[in-house]
Amino acid sequence: MTSPTEESPNGTDAPLVADPSFRVSWPVRLFGTGLFTGFSPIASGTLGSLLGLAIYLIPGFEHPYVIMPSCALALVLGAKAAGSLERRYGHDPAEVTIDEILGMWVSLFLVPKSISAAVAAFIVFRVLDIVKPWPARKFDSLRGGMGIMMDDVVAGIYTNLLVHLLVRLEFHTILPF
């Protein structure tokens, strides 16, 4: 028996309930769950964000020629992986953390690489990812992989703008790190 589906607003056939019998390949699971950070019993989104930050801190990753195609690949492949994982685990499952990884990368795009900027981006992104300001909340309500990814992209864009403002105001001179 298959799980009930209905046409979702974004035009995909997404499940209304989880289908534990749906098989997700190991590579899709590895990628979509952010190296399995999504299987953490607590704070999987925070762990996914930390993984995104750790990857960003790799020397050279911040270069636009590296981070831009990485973001594009994460968005396209992440939407496919998130869609598969959503079919198995239900709407916007905690197991999907590739969206948080992408959100962190968007948060730090073209931000001067420093510990203070990275910490600020991490904190602001986590808050905005939880609060989901418009239109992130709208994307979060959509079923399907692109909806899962886009609410974090929106939170990342807002974070990026705020961190750029903070850097411009030279907030790092008042922080102890």
C-alpha positions in Angstrom: 0.0 0.0 0.0 1.3 3.4 -0.8 1.0 6.5 1.3 -1.7 9.0 0.4 -0.6 11.9 -1.8 -2.1 15.0 -3.2 -0.9 17.7 -5.5 1.1 20.2 -3.5 1.2 23.9 -4.2 4.6 23.7 -5.7 3.4 21.1 -8.3 5.0 18.0 -6.9 3.4 14.8 -5.7 4.5 14.9 -2.0 3.3 12.6 0.7 0.9 13.7 3.3 2.3 11.1 5.7 5.7 9.4 6.0 6.2 6.2 4.1 8.8 4.1 6.1 8.8 1.5 3.3 10.2 4.1 0.8 13.8 3.3 0.1 16.4 6.1 0.0 19.8 5.2 -1.4 22.8 5.5 0.9 24.4 8.4 -1.1 21.2 10.4 -1.1 20.8 9.8 2.6 24.5 10.8 3.3 24.1 14.0 1.3 20.5 15.0 2.4 21.2 14.4 6.1 24.4 16.4 6.0 26.8 13.5 6.6 24.2 12.0 8.9 23.9 15.1 11.2 20.2 14.9 10.6 20.0 11.7 12.6 21.1 13.4 15.8 18.4 12.9 18.4 18.7 16.6 19.5 19.4 19.8 17.6 19.9 18.2 14.2 19.5 21.6 12.5 22.1 23.2 14.7 24.5 20.3 13.9 23.8 20.7 10.2 24.5 24.5 10.5 27.8 23.8 12.4 28.8 21.4 9.6 28.0 24.1 7.0 30.1 26.5 9.0 33.0 24.0 9.3 33.0 23.5 5.5 33.0 27.3 5.0 36.0 27.6 7.3 38.1 25.3 4.9 40.7 27.7 3.4 39.5 29.0 0.1 35.9 27.9 0.3 34.8 31.5 0.8 36.0 32.4 -2.6 33.1 33.3 -4.9 34.2 30.8 -7.5 34.0 28.0 -4.9 31.0 29.0 -2.8 28.7 30.0 -5.6 28.8 26.7 -7.5 28.7 24.9 -4.1 25.5 26.7 -3.2 23.9 26.0 -6.6 24.8 22.3 -6.4 23.6 22.1 -2.8 20.3 23.8 -3.8 19.6 21.6 -6.8 20.8 18.2 -5.4 19.6 19.1 -1.9 16.1 19.7 -3.2 16.1 16.2 -4.8 17.5 14.6 -1.7 15.2 16.5 0.6 12.2 15.4 -1.5 13.2 11.8 -1.2 13.8 12.0 2.5 10.5 13.9 3.0 8.7 11.0 1.3 10.3 8.6 3.7 10.1 10.6 6.9 7.2 13.1 6.4 6.9 16.8 5.8 10.1 18.8 6.3 11.8 16.1 8.4 14.5 16.9 11.0 16.6 14.3 9.3 17.2 16.7 6.4 20.1 19.1 7.2 21.5 19.9 3.8 19.1 22.9 3.9 20.9 24.2 7.0 24.3 23.7 5.4 23.2 25.7 2.4 21.7 28.4 4.6 25.0 28.9 6.4 26.8 29.2 3.1 24.3 31.8 1.9 24.7 33.6 5.3 28.4 33.9 4.8 28.6 34.7 1.1 31.0 37.6 0.5 31.3 38.2 4.2 34.9 38.9 5.3 36.2 35.6 6.8 36.7 36.1 10.5 35.7 34.2 13.7 33.5 37.0 14.9 31.6 37.2 11.6 31.2 33.4 11.5 29.9 33.3 15.1 27.5 36.2 14.4 26.3 34.5 11.2 25.7 31.2 13.0 23.7 32.8 15.8 21.6 35.0 13.6 21.0 32.2 11.1 19.8 29.8 13.8 17.4 32.4 15.2 16.0 33.3 11.8 15.7 29.7 10.8 13.6 29.1 13.9 11.6 32.3 13.6 11.1 32.0 9.8 10.4 35.6 8.8 8.4 36.2 5.6 8.7 34.6 3.0 10.6 31.8 4.7 7.4 30.7 6.6 5.6 30.5 3.2 8.3 28.2 1.8 8.3 26.1 5.0 4.6 25.3 4.5 5.2 23.9 1.0 5.7 20.2 0.5 8.6 19.0 -1.5 12.3 19.4 -1.6 12.5 22.9 -2.9 10.2 24.2 -0.1 12.5 22.5 2.4 15.5 24.2 0.9 14.1 27.6 0.2 13.1 28.6 3.8 16.7 28.2 4.8 17.9 30.1 1.7 15.6 33.0 2.7 16.9 32.9 6.4 20.4 32.8 4.9 19.8 35.9 2.8 18.4 37.8 5.7 21.4 36.7 7.9 23.8 37.7 5.1 22.4 41.2 5.0 22.5 41.6 8.8 26.1 40.3 9.0 27.2 42.6 6.2 25.7 45.5 8.2 27.4 44.3 11.4 30.7 44.0 9.6 30.3 47.5 8.1 29.6 48.8 11.6 32.8 47.1 12.8 31.0 45.1 15.5 34.1 42.9 15.9 35.8 45.7 17.8 33.3 45.3 20.7 33.3 41.5 20.7 35.9 39.5 22.7 36.5 37.1 19.8 
